[in-house]
């Protein structure tokens, strides 16, 4: 496939992600024109770290006694990481999650975790497609 056609497909996918609110303006700030390898490296790092944090949050919420402070710290870190790459829906899911760990509701935290996980998997799959 010619490079111009690939670039067009990439632009179409990214535009769709903006239109659907999956990405925001912070994604564009990742685009230094002189270093094409920078964006995939940052995205891969985000995906790896976010996956680890989601696993850690899941483990904490599955304990008989939940450390809501630690859950809050992990959700806050994930919010910052997702914001830095422009993963808008993941960032918003973290904001939504906040009210439940502050309220120390394990059941609601588990529901918020499912929403957060779904948003992460969606953006992960789309970002991986873009990087390919």
C-alpha positions in Angstrom: 0.0 0.0 0.0 1.4 3.4 -0.9 2.6 5.7 1.9 0.1 8.4 1.0 -2.8 6.0 1.3 -1.5 4.7 4.7 -1.2 8.3 5.9 -4.7 9.0 4.8 -6.1 5.9 6.6 -4.1 7.0 9.7 -5.5 10.5 9.6 -9.0 9.2 9.1 -8.7 6.9 12.2 -7.3 9.6 14.3 -10.0 12.1 13.2 -12.6 9.5 14.1 -11.1 9.1 17.6 -11.3 12.9 18.1 -14.9 13.0 16.9 -15.9 10.2 19.2 -14.2 11.8 22.2 -11.7 9.0 22.6 -8.7 11.3 22.1 -8.3 15.0 22.9 -5.9 17.8 22.1 -3.1 16.4 24.2 -2.6 13.6 21.7 -1.6 16.2 19.1 1.0 17.6 21.5 2.8 14.2 21.3 3.6 14.8 17.6 7.1 16.2 17.5 7.8 16.5 13.7 11.5 15.5 13.9 11.0 12.2 15.8 8.6 9.6 14.4 9.5 7.0 17.0 8.6 9.1 19.9 4.8 8.8 19.8 4.8 4.9 19.6 7.3 4.8 22.4 5.2 7.0 24.6 2.0 5.2 23.7 3.5 1.8 24.4 4.7 3.0 27.8 1.3 4.4 28.6 -0.4 1.1 27.5 2.0 -1.0 29.6 1.7 1.2 32.7 -2.0 1.5 32.5 -2.5 -2.2 32.1 -0.3 -2.8 35.2 -2.3 -0.2 37.2 -5.6 -1.7 36.2 -4.3 -5.1 37.4 -3.2 -3.6 40.7 -6.5 -1.8 41.2 -8.3 -5.1 40.5 -6.1 -6.9 43.1 -6.7 -4.2 45.7 -10.5 -4.3 45.2 -10.6 -8.1 45.4 -9.0 -8.0 48.9 -11.4 -8.6 51.9 -10.4 -5.1 53.3 -9.9 -2.5 50.5 -7.1 0.1 50.9 -9.2 2.9 49.3 -6.3 5.3 49.6 -4.0 3.1 47.5 -6.8 2.6 45.0 -7.2 6.4 44.8 -3.5 6.9 44.2 -3.5 4.4 41.4 -6.6 5.9 39.8 -5.0 9.3 40.1 -1.8 8.1 38.4 -3.8 6.5 35.7 -5.7 9.7 35.2 -2.5 11.7 34.8 -1.0 9.2 32.4 -4.1 9.0 30.3 -4.3 12.8 30.2 -0.7 13.1 29.0 -1.4 11.0 25.9 -4.8 12.4 25.2 -6.8 9.3 26.1 -9.8 11.4 27.0 -12.4 8.7 27.8 -9.9 6.9 30.1 -9.2 10.2 31.8 -13.0 10.8 32.3 -13.5 7.3 33.6 -10.8 8.0 36.2 -12.6 11.2 37.2 -15.9 9.2 37.6 -14.1 6.5 39.6 -12.9 9.1 42.1 -16.3 9.7 43.7 -16.5 6.0 44.5 -13.2 5.4 46.1 -13.7 8.6 48.1 -17.0 7.2 49.2 -15.3 3.9 50.1 -17.8 1.9 48.3 -16.3 -1.4 47.1 -19.3 -2.4 45.0 -19.4 1.0 43.2 -15.6 0.9 42.7 -15.9 -2.5 41.0 -18.5 -1.0 38.7 -16.3 2.0 38.0 -13.4 -0.3 37.4 -15.3 -2.2 34.7 -16.1 1.1 33.0 -12.5 2.2 33.2 -11.2 -1.1 32.0 -13.6 -1.0 29.0 -12.5 2.5 28.1 -8.9 1.5 28.4 -9.3 -1.6 26.2 -11.1 0.5 23.6 -8.4 3.1 23.4 -5.6 0.5 23.6 -7.0 -1.4 20.6 -7.4 1.7 18.6 -4.0 3.1 19.4 -2.4 -0.2 18.6 -4.1 -0.2 15.2 -2.8 3.3 14.6 0.7 2.3 15.5 0.6 -0.7 13.1 
